[in-house]
Amino acid sequence: MNAKKMMYAAAALVAGWAGVAVSATAKGPICETSANVNSTTYYNCSGSSHTALDMGNASCGEWNHRAMLSGSFYYKYYGGCAAACYGSDCNGGAGNYYVVTGANGWDFRQLHIYANVSSGSKTCDGCALGLVGGTGSATGPHVHADNRQYATRKSAWYTSKGTTCGSSAYCGNVVGYPTL
């Protein structure tokens, strides 16, 4: 383990023991310039509460779905869902997904991954997690990202950045600042 990884691991352990929540930076999950945010606080930007970002490029099974948090984080994988582009009931509607766990009940989740050979738990910075998909309760191929504290979704992580429908979801652009 190199010195940088050891430093991140030590900081994560100290934060966990101390129960101190910290802010992270989240970038768009899709390395394609046409990727954009198509849902924020409300589904399709109107209607029922959603309190998360849905980001897509209208393609399924293509373009790597990237780890969104800047820096080296542990992404725990919850898989087992068959490849799907337009929904299933797998994993309670989450489909194949990843969770980064923080302190004080905080976590950051990326859902609906179309699993491939790169899918699986890992520690990384911007690595490929799988392909853009629609596993779980999805109406089409996209990446769903949310920040939760004790299972309650919070919107401040992206509204404080000013991310709205139509914003770029390109992997080089910051979309928010989740708490971990």
C-alpha positions as CSV (number, residue, x, y, z in Angstrom):
1,M,0.0,0.0,0.0
2,N,1.5,3.3,-1.0
3,A,1.8,6.3,1.4
4,K,-1.1,8.2,-0.1
5,K,-3.5,5.2,0.3
6,M,-2.3,4.7,3.8
7,M,-2.9,8.3,4.6
8,Y,-6.5,8.2,3.2
9,A,-7.2,4.9,5.1
10,A,-5.9,6.4,8.4
11,A,-8.0,9.6,7.9
12,A,-11.1,7.5,7.2
13,L,-10.5,5.4,10.3
14,V,-10.0,8.4,12.5
15,A,-13.1,10.1,11.1
16,G,-15.1,7.0,11.7
17,W,-13.9,6.6,15.3
18,A,-14.4,10.2,16.0
19,G,-17.7,10.3,14.3
20,V,-16.7,13.4,12.3
21,A,-18.5,13.9,9.0
22,V,-16.5,15.4,6.2
23,S,-17.3,16.9,2.8
24,A,-16.2,15.3,-0.4
25,T,-16.3,16.5,-4.1
26,A,-18.5,14.6,-6.6
27,K,-17.9,14.7,-10.3
28,G,-20.2,13.6,-13.1
29,P,-20.1,9.8,-13.5
30,I,-20.0,9.5,-17.3
31,C,-17.0,10.4,-19.5
32,E,-19.0,11.6,-22.5
33,T,-19.6,15.3,-23.1
34,S,-23.3,14.7,-23.9
35,A,-24.0,13.3,-20.5
36,N,-26.3,15.5,-18.4
37,V,-28.5,15.7,-15.3
38,N,-32.1,14.7,-16.2
39,S,-33.6,14.6,-12.7
40,T,-32.9,16.4,-9.4
41,T,-35.1,17.0,-6.4
42,Y,-38.1,15.8,-8.4
43,Y,-38.5,13.1,-10.9
44,N,-38.1,14.6,-14.4
45,C,-37.7,17.9,-12.7
46,S,-41.4,18.0,-11.8
47,G,-43.7,15.7,-9.9
48,S,-42.9,13.4,-7.0
49,S,-40.0,13.8,-4.6
50,H,-36.7,12.3,-5.7
51,T,-33.9,14.2,-3.8
52,A,-31.1,12.7,-5.9
53,L,-29.3,13.3,-9.2
54,D,-30.2,11.1,-12.2
55,M,-27.6,11.5,-14.9
56,G,-27.5,9.9,-18.3
57,N,-26.3,9.8,-21.9
58,A,-29.2,7.8,-23.4
59,S,-26.9,4.8,-23.9
60,C,-27.1,1.5,-22.0
61,G,-24.2,-0.9,-21.6
62,E,-21.7,1.6,-22.9
63,W,-19.4,4.3,-21.5
64,N,-18.0,3.4,-18.2
65,H,-20.0,4.5,-15.1
66,R,-17.2,6.1,-13.0
67,A,-16.7,6.5,-9.3
68,M,-17.9,10.0,-8.6
69,L,-16.0,11.0,-5.5
70,S,-12.6,12.8,-5.9
71,G,-10.0,11.0,-3.9
72,S,-9.5,7.4,-3.0
73,F,-12.6,5.9,-1.4
74,Y,-13.9,2.4,-0.8
75,Y,-16.9,1.6,-3.0
76,K,-18.8,-1.4,-1.6
77,Y,-20.6,-3.2,-4.4
78,Y,-24.1,-4.7,-4.1
79,G,-24.8,-6.7,-7.2
80,G,-26.5,-9.9,-8.4
81,C,-28.9,-8.2,-10.8
82,A,-29.1,-9.3,-14.4
83,A,-28.1,-6.7,-17.0
84,A,-31.1,-4.5,-17.7
85,C,-31.6,-1.1,-19.4
86,Y,-35.2,-0.5,-18.4
87,G,-35.8,-1.7,-14.9
88,S,-36.4,-4.7,-12.7
89,D,-37.2,-5.3,-9.0
90,C,-33.7,-6.4,-8.2
91,N,-32.2,-5.3,-4.9
92,G,-35.4,-3.5,-3.8
93,G,-35.3,-1.3,-6.9
94,A,-31.7,-0.2,-6.5
95,G,-30.4,-2.7,-9.0
96,N,-26.6,-3.1,-9.0
97,Y,-25.1,-0.3,-6.9
98,Y,-22.2,1.0,-4.9
99,V,-22.1,2.7,-1.4
100,V,-19.3,4.8,0.1
101,T,-19.9,4.9,3.9
102,G,-18.9,7.9,6.0
103,A,-19.4,8.9,9.6
104,N,-22.5,9.7,11.6
105,G,-24.8,7.6,9.4
106,W,-23.8,9.3,6.1
107,D,-23.3,7.5,2.8
108,F,-23.1,8.2,-0.9
109,R,-24.7,5.8,-3.4
110,Q,-24.5,5.2,-7.1
111,L,-27.3,3.0,-8.5
112,H,-28.6,1.2,-11.6
113,I,-25.2,-0.1,-12.8
114,Y,-25.1,-2.5,-15.7
115,A,-22.5,-4.8,-14.3
116,N,-19.5,-5.9,-16.2
117,V,-16.1,-7.3,-15.5
118,S,-15.0,-4.1,-13.7
119,S,-17.9,-4.3,-11.3
120,G,-17.0,-5.3,-7.7
121,S,-16.0,-3.7,-4.4
122,K,-12.9,-1.6,-4.8
123,T,-10.9,1.4,-3.5
124,C,-10.3,3.9,-6.2
125,D,-10.4,7.5,-7.5
126,G,-12.6,8.0,-10.5
127,C,-12.2,4.3,-11.6
128,A,-14.8,2.5,-13.8
129,L,-17.5,0.8,-11.6
130,G,-19.4,-0.7,-14.5
131,L,-21.5,0.5,-17.4
132,V,-24.4,2.9,-17.5
133,G,-27.5,0.8,-17.0
134,G,-31.1,0.6,-15.8
135,T,-31.1,-2.2,-13.3
136,G,-33.6,-1.9,-10.5
137,S,-36.5,0.5,-10.6
138,A,-35.2,2.5,-13.6
139,T,-37.2,3.8,-16.6
140,G,-34.1,4.0,-18.8
141,P,-30.3,4.0,-18.7
142,H,-28.9,6.4,-16.1
143,V,-26.8,6.8,-13.0
144,H,-28.7,7.7,-9.8
145,A,-26.6,9.3,-7.1
146,D,-27.8,10.3,-3.7
147,N,-26.3,11.3,-0.3
148,R,-28.1,10.0,2.8
149,Q,-27.9,10.4,6.5
150,Y,-29.5,7.5,8.4
151,A,-31.3,6.4,5.1
152,T,-32.9,9.9,4.6
153,R,-31.9,11.5,1.2
154,K,-30.4,15.0,1.4
155,S,-30.4,17.4,-1.5
156,A,-27.9,20.0,-0.1
157,W,-25.0,18.1,-1.6
158,Y,-25.9,19.2,-5.1
159,T,-28.2,22.2,-4.6
160,S,-25.3,24.0,-2.8
161,K,-23.3,23.6,-6.0
162,G,-26.2,24.8,-8.1
163,T,-26.6,21.6,-10.1
164,T,-29.9,21.6,-11.9
165,C,-31.6,19.7,-14.7
166,G,-29.6,20.0,-17.9
167,S,-26.3,20.5,-16.1
168,S,-23.4,18.6,-17.4
169,A,-22.8,15.1,-15.9
170,Y,-19.4,14.8,-17.7
171,C,-16.8,13.1,-15.5
172,G,-14.6,16.2,-15.5
173,N,-17.3,18.5,-14.0
174,V,-18.1,18.9,-10.3
175,V,-21.8,18.2,-9.6
176,G,-21.8,18.5,-5.8
177,Y,-20.3,18.2,-2.4
178,P,-21.6,15.1,-0.5
179,T,-21.1,14.6,3.2
180,L,-19.3,11.5,4.4
